[in-house]
Structures are given as C-alpha cells and as structure tokens.
Amino acid sequence: MTGNNQHVWQPSHVQGVSLLELAEKFGTPLYVYDGAQIVERYNYFVASFDRRIPLAVKFACKALPSLAIIELLHRCGAGVDAVSIEEVELALRTGVPAKDICFTPNCVNFEEIQKGVEYGVIVNIDDLSLLERFGHTYGSRVGCGIRINPHIVAGGNPHIQVGHIDSKFGISILQLRHLLRIVQNYGIRVVGLHMHTGSDIYDPEVFVQAASVLFDVAEHFPDLEFIDLGSGFKVPYKPDDVATDIRAFGQTMSQAFLEFCERYGRMLALWFEPGKYLVSQAGYLLVEVTVVKQTVSSLFVGVNSGFNHLIRPMFYDAYHHIVNLSNPQGKPRIYSVVGYICETDTFAWDRPIAEVREGDILCIMNAGAYGIAMSSNYNARRRPAEVLVLDGIPYLIRRRETLEDLIAPQRTLSEVMQQHSPLRTHEHFG
Ligand SMILES: *Cc1c(COP(=O)(O)O)cnc(C)c1O
C-alpha cells in the first residue's frame, strides 16, 4: 500500500474485519480507523528521507485529536504538533513527553504561550508583538521557534491556503528586519524556524521553493536546532486524483536540506507536521440510509448523519467518495447524498453510487482527517462512536455520546433561579 495510488476505492474490509459487521456491532453513524494504514503511512513518510537527517514527525493532532490515535502515532515515534493549549494538554495526558510536542498557536493571548512554556513544550511564535513580550519575559532563558510566512501560495483550495500575503498566519518574510531587531534587542534564543503554508500542496517543487526562503532566513539565526516545514501534503480524494508523491518529495527535500545544513555549518533537525497525510485515508464514516427520496429534480439519499459529523463537504466543498457497502454490485444511479440537519446539508451532489435502498450502509471515505475533529452537537445530535482497528481487532476508542453528555454542563432556568432565590440575593447585596 503505502504509496498514494494503490488506495482502495471499493472498501469492504479493514484488516479482514468487515465494515458492515462493524456497523452492525457498534451502530451507526460510526467512525472507523485503519490503524495499520496510519502506521504504514508514518513509516513510509519517515523512510522517504535521507537517513543522515535527524527527522522528527509531529502529528498535527487537530486533524484527529482522539487520544488513542495520538498514542498510536507516538508509539511509532511521532511527536505532536498542537495549535491550542488544550491540544498540548491532550498530548501530555496521552503520555507524549513535552520535548516531543511543539505548540504552534495563532492569535492567542500571551498567557497561553506562557502556559506552553511552563509545560516545557517548544512554542512557535507567529506574531511580532507576542515575540516582543516573549523576549521581555524570558530574555534568552527560553528558546522558541519563529513561524515565518514565506508568501508562497500553495494548495489548490483557497479555503485552506495560508501562505498568501494577506494571511493571518506567521511573521511575514517582508518583516524580517523588524523581527531581527526584536530578537537582538531581547537576546531571544531562536532555536527553530517554522512554516506551514496550507493544505493540499500537490507539487513538491512549491514546497522546496518555500523551504528555500526559510533556509535563506536561517542564516540570520545562529542558534537554530530545527527547521520545521509544517505540512499540507495532498491526499487523493477520488480515483485517479493526484497526491503528493512523498517518496519524490523526501528525496528532493533531503538533498536541499543537506545542502542547506552544509552552508549553515552544522546539521539541524528537520521537522514535519503532517495531519491529513497520516490519517485522512485511514478513516471511514459509516452511515445508514434513512430515506431514498425522488423529487422532481433529484434523487436524494438521506442518511443518519450530517455536517455535524463531517463538515468538510459543506465547509470546503470537499469531495468525499461514497460507497454503498450493502449493495456493492448494484447498478449505479445518480444520487445526491444529504444529511439529517435542518438546513442545507449535502455530502455529495449528483454522484453515481451502486443502487441505494433504505437501510443500506454507506461508507464515506477520507473521513479520518477533520471529520470527528470538526464535529459538533448542532441540532442536539450526539457525536458518533469511533473504532480503531489494530491487528485485526476493533477497539472502541470513543463511545457514542449520550443525551447526558449534552446536558451535563448545563443548568435549567428553574435550577439557576432556585440557586439565586430572593433570600440569597438579599444576603448577597446586604
Ligand atoms: C493544520 C496544520 C497542520 C496540518 O495540516 P495538514 O494539511 O492536515 O497536514 C500542520 N501544522 C500546522 C501549524 C497546522 O495549522
């Protein structure tokens, strides 16, 4: 497998375990993850780079922040890239040591950065005024990474490009002089340079181009320990779709990096922060067909899930391949697959799918990344369960939410009014 093109577009089993049986056993909607594929992709990624380079892979856990997945990748050797202090805490709780966690927040207050420093994780700072406060507070005592925006526009989807000139991410390469002044002023120890220019970068050349901007900047920083090239690798969403050729990328990038290290004068560590690449294709969302509805214009398939469980089609116009597990040999017809949320809620428009009947189980593919991660309780719907298949064994790693889970943080009006009875209010103001 491992390569990008041998992806199976007609799934029925994961490591010999039938998806239909999983749907039956655990109920639907259900997220299923193929642990073997995640491990394989991690190993394939690492093996694509020159062995002489000290490589570190930090799993961008925002893509799939489930504890068991973070732990699985950590067992393989991966660290974690966190974009919020909560993700840092999730990773620490999972047992990932602070030294393997990098924290790359955007638009957070200084207290959150301080908390990261207290936990002992490496913080990538992406704003000049925060950097100034960092220098003012820590001087040269605590090292940090700097997130640079090289303004190389990458990725096909404008929703997920973050490297353009009016992006909110990173410190602009055009502000380098200002950046250097702050660093010198406070004696800040810059131990890493970071970039992350967006998702769905298909062309390795674009990546190398952006990296070379970082390599040029690196000459101004003598204390570097790592170069963090972020992520954004594209995965295929449909048969014959293009994907980043990780093997070729690893070779080209390794060569460019080794040459850079030679110029720089010593070997640095090379970090990446893949999210989607590691988990997207390993995830399946299984849903049940509730209605098949012929209208004057379309043939709709309604399912027992919606954008509350997988928002990418509605949010990014993302394509997710859909397969009918219950009737794989059925004659394909053209359907629009829609969810149960009470507003426009479409998983797929005008899509050929093997004939669908009410009660069939559909498999929505590429659901590992930004699936459950971006789920919500909209319409008071509960989040699905998650199953991780490892060594042929399906493990329930997140139980389905209950009504109690929705209610637990809340108080009814009667309850709060009772607590603030006239007597108590009187005492309070007295
Ligand atoms: C989102 C994000 C990633 C992961 O991006 P993918 O496209 O899922 O691989 C990595 N680094 C940072 C800083 C991010 O914000």
PDBQT file of the ligand as one rigid body, heavy atoms in Angstrom, charges set to zero:
ROOT
HETATM    1  C1  LIG A 501      -3.299  22.299  10.215  1.00  0.00    +0.000 C 
HETATM    2  C2  LIG A 501      -1.859  22.347  10.459  1.00  0.00    +0.000 A 
HETATM    3  C3  LIG A 501      -1.041  21.266  10.093  1.00  0.00    +0.000 A 
HETATM    4  C4  LIG A 501      -1.562  20.022   9.396  1.00  0.00    +0.000 C 
HETATM    5  O1  LIG A 501      -2.013  20.247   8.106  1.00  0.00    +0.000 OA
HETATM    6  P1  LIG A 501      -2.477  19.012   7.188  1.00  0.00    +0.000 P 
HETATM    7  O2  LIG A 501      -2.852  19.628   5.897  1.00  0.00    +0.000 OA
HETATM    8  O3  LIG A 501      -3.623  18.351   7.873  1.00  0.00    +0.000 OA
HETATM    9  O4  LIG A 501      -1.353  18.065   7.075  1.00  0.00    +0.000 OA
HETATM   10  C5  LIG A 501       0.303  21.342  10.400  1.00  0.00    +0.000 A 
HETATM   11  N1  LIG A 501       0.832  22.427  11.018  1.00  0.00    +0.000 NA
HETATM   12  C6  LIG A 501       0.063  23.486  11.396  1.00  0.00    +0.000 A 
HETATM   13  C7  LIG A 501       0.701  24.620  12.091  1.00  0.00    +0.000 C 
HETATM   14  C8  LIG A 501      -1.296  23.481  11.123  1.00  0.00    +0.000 A 
HETATM   15  O5  LIG A 501      -2.026  24.540  11.478  1.00  0.00    +0.000 OA
ENDROOT
TORSDOF 0
